[in-house]
Amino acid sequence: MNLDIKVEKAFNGECIWLRFGDKKKANVLIDSGPARFTIGFKRIIQTIQKLNEEVNLLILTHIDNDHILGFKNYIFKNDCKLIKKIWLNGDGISIYKYNQLLSPRNVGRLVEEIRKKEITLVTPVCEGYEEKINGASLKVIAPKKEAIINLAKLIDKFNLNTGIQYAKSLKKLYLEDKYEEENTDTNKASICFVLEYMNKKIAFLGDAVATDVIEGLDKYYNNQKMDIVKIAHHGSKKNTNCDLIKKLGANEFIISKQSIVHKETIARIANCCKKSKIYCNYDWWSSKNYFNRTDKSTYIDSGRLSICEKNLIQISVEEKI
């Protein structure tokens, strides 16, 4: 009996396929990638159909284009009968005027199309909401209701890819670390949840920020350790801090991104865990001299940090990770 986590190669977007169960399999999709991944999203649906299964739940963590456009492009050209339920904080949104591809009108059209296709829509999705699927429990730990209300405000200037430093060593970045949390309304409203299946707890952090996740963990999973964590916001240094890594208690992590990940985030993981393993759906570090000699001798060669390209993670529920 396995829980399969497939981190799709959705370019710099995100799409994760969970498949679990004994005789009867359940499928949960987390986000749908950018427009470039529309064909990839369609292939996932076709594969599930060939298996004579259904998409029990599609979780659109938030409406940034790199998470939602794969599905948006798909729904208008397909009947979507296989998709039974959707989580989405997108009803009544009046933002995405400057920085995003999705205008308020397009989001409204998407919600209308979901309802037109008679797919069960759960909105809003706030902390404390819980759903059980095929023996698994999915419990939302963020966002707060106030964060969803703030989606009506315009986004401040934000650029994920500024200030990447990979010339410095992991140790030096950690010793000089200054965490500056992002404060964008869209990502603060991102759905963040914990999947409990058999004896495993797996946290999917969407694009949530560290302080909100820590608050949710304290409220719903106080002193409980996670087995594996999907790191927030493609590994952005503005979403994951050392306090969060320690609070999560995991030593295995997932990062979904095609281009280079902020090295500050990797430094925090490597130094806050006695031993850590990071699964990535792309190899973004090998050709860029991302890890210098000090990194390799101190972390990689010593076994303190393991990083690999692997987009299908199979977890045995009989044994502890």
C-alpha positions as CSV (number, residue, x, y, z in Angstrom):
1,M,0.0,0.0,0.0
2,N,1.8,3.1,-1.2
3,L,1.3,6.9,-1.4
4,D,2.7,8.1,-4.7
5,I,3.7,11.8,-4.9
6,K,4.4,12.8,-8.5
7,V,5.9,16.3,-8.8
8,E,5.2,17.1,-12.5
9,K,7.7,18.9,-14.7
10,A,5.5,22.0,-14.9
11,F,8.3,24.4,-15.8
12,N,8.5,27.1,-13.2
13,G,4.9,26.4,-12.1
14,E,3.6,23.7,-9.9
15,C,1.4,20.6,-10.3
16,I,1.6,17.6,-7.9
17,W,-0.3,14.4,-8.3
18,L,-1.1,12.3,-5.3
19,R,-2.4,8.7,-5.7
20,F,-3.1,6.5,-2.8
21,G,-5.3,3.6,-1.5
22,D,-5.4,-0.1,-1.3
23,K,-7.8,-1.8,-3.8
24,K,-9.5,1.5,-4.7
25,K,-7.2,4.3,-5.6
26,A,-7.9,8.0,-4.9
27,N,-6.3,10.9,-6.9
28,V,-5.7,14.4,-5.6
29,L,-4.1,17.1,-7.9
30,I,-2.5,20.1,-6.3
31,D,-2.4,23.0,-8.8
32,S,-2.2,22.7,-12.5
33,G,0.9,24.5,-13.7
34,P,1.2,27.5,-16.1
35,A,-0.2,27.8,-19.6
36,R,2.8,25.9,-21.0
37,F,1.7,22.9,-19.0
38,T,-1.8,22.7,-20.3
39,I,-1.0,19.6,-22.4
40,G,0.7,18.0,-19.4
41,F,-2.3,18.6,-17.2
42,K,-4.5,17.1,-19.9
43,R,-2.3,14.0,-20.1
44,I,-2.6,13.5,-16.3
45,I,-6.4,13.5,-16.6
46,Q,-6.2,11.1,-19.6
47,T,-4.0,8.7,-17.6
48,I,-6.4,8.7,-14.7
49,Q,-9.2,8.0,-17.1
50,K,-7.4,5.1,-18.6
51,L,-6.9,3.7,-15.1
52,N,-10.7,3.9,-14.7
53,E,-10.3,6.2,-11.8
54,E,-11.4,9.8,-11.0
55,V,-9.9,13.0,-9.7
56,N,-11.4,13.1,-6.2
57,L,-10.1,16.6,-5.5
58,L,-8.3,19.3,-7.4
59,I,-6.7,21.9,-5.0
60,L,-5.9,25.2,-6.6
61,T,-3.9,26.7,-3.8
62,H,-4.1,30.2,-5.2
63,I,-4.7,31.9,-8.5
64,D,-1.3,32.9,-9.6
65,N,-0.8,32.0,-13.3
66,D,1.9,29.4,-12.6
67,H,-0.5,27.4,-10.5
68,I,-3.9,27.7,-12.3
69,L,-3.6,28.4,-16.0
70,G,-3.1,24.7,-16.9
71,F,-6.6,23.9,-15.6
72,K,-8.1,27.2,-16.8
73,N,-7.1,26.4,-20.4
74,Y,-8.3,22.8,-20.0
75,I,-11.7,23.4,-18.5
76,F,-13.0,25.5,-21.4
77,K,-12.2,22.8,-23.9
78,N,-13.2,19.6,-22.0
79,D,-16.2,18.2,-20.1
80,C,-14.2,17.7,-16.8
81,K,-16.5,14.9,-15.7
82,L,-13.6,13.1,-14.1
83,I,-13.0,16.0,-11.7
84,K,-15.4,15.7,-8.8
85,K,-14.4,18.5,-6.5
86,I,-12.3,21.7,-6.4
87,W,-10.9,23.8,-3.6
88,L,-10.4,27.4,-4.8
89,N,-10.2,30.8,-3.1
90,G,-11.2,32.7,-6.2
91,D,-14.9,33.7,-5.9
92,G,-15.4,37.4,-6.0
93,I,-11.7,38.3,-6.5
94,S,-10.9,41.8,-7.7
95,I,-7.1,41.7,-8.1
96,Y,-4.5,40.6,-10.6
97,K,-4.6,43.9,-12.4
98,Y,-0.8,44.5,-12.9
99,N,1.4,41.5,-12.0
100,Q,-0.7,38.5,-13.1
101,L,-2.1,37.2,-16.3
102,L,-5.5,36.4,-14.7
103,S,-7.8,39.5,-14.7
104,P,-10.8,39.6,-12.3
105,R,-13.1,38.9,-15.2
106,N,-11.1,35.8,-16.2
107,V,-11.3,34.5,-12.6
108,G,-15.0,35.1,-12.5
109,R,-15.4,33.2,-15.8
110,L,-13.4,30.3,-14.4
111,V,-15.6,30.1,-11.3
112,E,-18.7,30.3,-13.6
113,E,-17.3,27.5,-15.8
114,I,-16.6,25.3,-12.8
115,R,-20.2,25.7,-11.7
116,K,-21.5,25.3,-15.2
117,K,-19.7,21.9,-15.5
118,E,-21.4,21.0,-12.2
119,I,-18.1,20.3,-10.4
120,T,-18.5,20.7,-6.6
121,L,-16.7,23.9,-5.6
122,V,-15.5,24.5,-2.1
123,T,-14.8,28.2,-1.5
124,P,-13.6,29.9,0.6
125,V,-11.1,27.3,2.0
126,C,-9.7,28.6,5.4
127,E,-7.7,27.2,8.3
128,G,-9.5,24.4,10.1
129,Y,-11.3,23.0,7.1
130,E,-10.9,19.2,6.8
131,E,-11.8,16.6,4.3
132,K,-11.4,12.8,4.3
133,I,-10.7,10.9,1.1
134,N,-10.2,7.2,0.8
135,G,-8.7,6.8,4.3
136,A,-6.7,10.0,4.2
137,S,-7.3,13.2,6.0
138,L,-6.5,16.6,4.5
139,K,-6.5,19.4,7.0
140,V,-6.0,23.1,6.1
141,I,-3.7,25.1,8.4
142,A,-3.6,28.3,6.4
143,P,-4.8,30.8,5.2
144,K,-6.9,32.7,7.7
145,K,-10.2,34.2,6.6
146,E,-8.8,37.7,6.9
147,A,-6.1,36.8,4.3
148,I,-8.8,35.8,1.8
149,I,-10.6,39.1,2.4
150,N,-7.4,40.9,1.7
151,L,-7.4,39.4,-1.8
152,A,-9.6,42.3,-2.8
153,K,-6.6,44.6,-2.5
154,L,-4.0,45.3,-5.2
155,I,-0.7,43.5,-5.1
156,D,2.4,45.3,-4.1
157,K,5.5,45.1,-6.3
158,F,6.9,41.6,-6.1
159,N,9.6,39.7,-8.0
160,L,10.4,36.1,-7.0
161,N,13.7,35.9,-8.8
162,T,15.6,38.9,-7.4
163,G,18.7,38.6,-5.3
164,I,19.6,35.0,-5.9
165,Q,23.1,34.3,-4.4
166,Y,24.9,31.1,-5.1
167,A,28.5,32.2,-5.1
168,K,28.4,32.2,-1.3
169,S,28.7,28.9,0.6
170,L,25.7,27.3,2.4
171,K,27.4,27.9,5.7
172,K,28.1,31.6,5.0
173,L,24.6,32.2,3.9
174,Y,23.3,30.6,7.0
175,L,25.6,32.6,9.3
176,E,24.6,35.9,7.6
177,D,20.9,34.9,7.3
178,K,18.3,37.6,7.6
179,Y,14.8,36.4,6.8
180,E,12.6,39.0,5.1
181,E,9.1,37.7,4.7
182,E,7.1,38.6,1.6
183,N,3.8,40.3,2.2
184,T,1.7,39.7,-1.0
185,D,-2.0,39.2,-0.5
186,T,-2.2,36.4,-3.1
187,N,0.4,34.2,-1.4
188,K,-0.8,34.9,2.1
189,A,-4.1,33.5,0.9
190,S,-2.6,30.4,-0.5
191,I,-4.1,27.1,0.7
192,C,-1.7,25.2,2.9
193,F,-2.6,21.7,4.2
194,V,-1.4,18.5,5.9
195,L,-2.3,15.2,4.3
196,E,-2.6,12.4,6.9
197,Y,-2.6,8.9,5.4
198,M,-2.1,5.8,7.6
199,N,0.9,6.7,9.7
200,K,2.3,9.6,7.6
201,K,1.9,13.4,7.8
202,I,2.9,15.3,4.6
203,A,2.7,19.1,4.5
204,F,1.9,20.8,1.2
205,L,2.7,24.5,1.8
206,G,1.5,26.0,-1.4
207,D,2.9,29.6,-1.6
208,A,2.2,30.3,2.1
209,V,4.6,32.3,4.3
210,A,6.5,30.9,7.2
211,T,4.7,32.9,10.0
212,D,1.3,31.8,8.9
213,V,2.4,28.1,8.5
214,I,4.0,28.2,12.0
215,E,0.8,29.6,13.5
216,G,-1.3,26.9,11.8
217,L,1.0,24.1,13.0
218,D,0.9,25.4,16.5
219,K,-2.9,25.5,16.4
220,Y,-3.6,22.1,14.7
221,Y,-0.4,20.1,14.9
222,N,1.4,21.3,18.0
223,N,4.6,19.3,18.7
224,Q,3.8,16.9,15.8
225,K,6.5,16.3,13.2
226,M,5.9,16.1,9.5
227,D,7.4,13.2,7.5
228,I,7.9,15.1,4.3
229,V,7.2,18.7,3.3
230,K,6.6,20.4,-0.1
231,I,8.5,23.7,0.4
232,A,6.5,26.9,-0.2
233,H,6.7,29.1,-3.3
234,H,9.2,27.1,-5.3
235,G,11.8,27.5,-2.6
236,S,11.6,31.3,-2.3
237,K,13.8,32.7,0.5
238,K,10.9,34.9,1.5
239,N,8.6,32.1,2.5
240,T,10.7,29.6,4.4
241,N,12.8,30.4,7.5
242,C,14.7,28.4,10.1
243,D,12.0,28.5,12.7
244,L,9.6,26.9,10.2
245,I,12.0,24.2,9.2
246,K,12.6,23.3,12.9
247,K,8.9,23.4,13.6
248,L,8.1,21.0,10.8
249,G,10.6,18.5,12.1
250,A,11.0,16.8,8.7
251,N,14.2,15.8,7.0
252,E,12.8,15.2,3.5
253,F,11.6,18.0,1.3
254,I,10.1,18.6,-2.2
255,I,10.8,21.7,-4.3
256,S,9.0,22.3,-7.6
257,K,10.9,24.6,-9.9
258,Q,12.7,24.5,-13.3
259,S,15.1,27.4,-12.7
260,I,17.6,28.1,-9.9
261,V,16.2,28.0,-6.3
262,H,17.2,30.7,-3.8
263,K,20.3,29.3,-2.1
264,E,19.3,30.9,1.2
265,T,16.5,28.4,1.4
266,I,18.8,25.4,0.7
267,A,21.2,26.8,3.3
268,R,18.4,26.9,5.9
269,I,17.4,23.4,5.3
270,A,21.0,22.1,5.3
271,N,21.8,23.8,8.5
272,C,18.6,23.3,10.5
273,C,18.4,19.6,9.9
274,K,21.0,17.1,11.0
275,K,20.5,15.3,7.7
276,S,18.3,16.4,4.9
277,K,17.1,15.1,1.5
278,I,15.5,17.3,-1.2
279,Y,13.6,16.0,-4.1
280,C,13.3,18.2,-7.2
281,N,11.4,17.8,-10.4
282,Y,14.2,19.4,-12.3
283,D,18.0,19.4,-12.0
284,W,18.6,23.1,-11.7
285,W,21.9,23.0,-9.8
286,S,24.3,20.8,-11.8
287,S,25.2,23.1,-14.7
288,K,25.4,26.3,-12.7
289,N,28.2,25.5,-10.2
290,Y,25.5,26.1,-7.6
291,F,27.4,24.2,-4.9
292,N,31.0,25.3,-4.3
293,R,33.8,23.2,-3.0
294,T,33.0,24.0,0.7
295,D,29.3,23.0,0.1
296,K,30.4,19.7,-1.4
297,S,32.9,18.8,1.3
298,T,30.8,20.0,4.2
299,Y,27.3,19.0,3.2
300,I,27.1,16.9,0.0
301,D,30.0,14.5,0.4
302,S,29.5,14.1,4.1
303,G,25.8,13.1,3.6
304,R,24.3,16.0,5.5
305,L,22.5,17.1,2.4
306,S,21.2,15.0,-0.5
307,I,19.6,16.6,-3.5
308,C,18.2,14.7,-6.5
309,E,16.0,15.0,-9.5
310,K,13.0,12.8,-8.8
311,N,9.5,13.7,-9.6
312,L,7.8,10.4,-8.4
313,I,8.2,9.8,-4.7
314,Q,6.7,6.6,-3.5
315,I,6.1,6.3,0.3
316,S,5.5,3.0,1.9
317,V,2.8,3.5,4.6
318,E,3.9,0.4,6.5
319,E,7.3,1.9,7.4
320,K,8.5,5.2,8.8
321,I,10.2,7.4,6.3
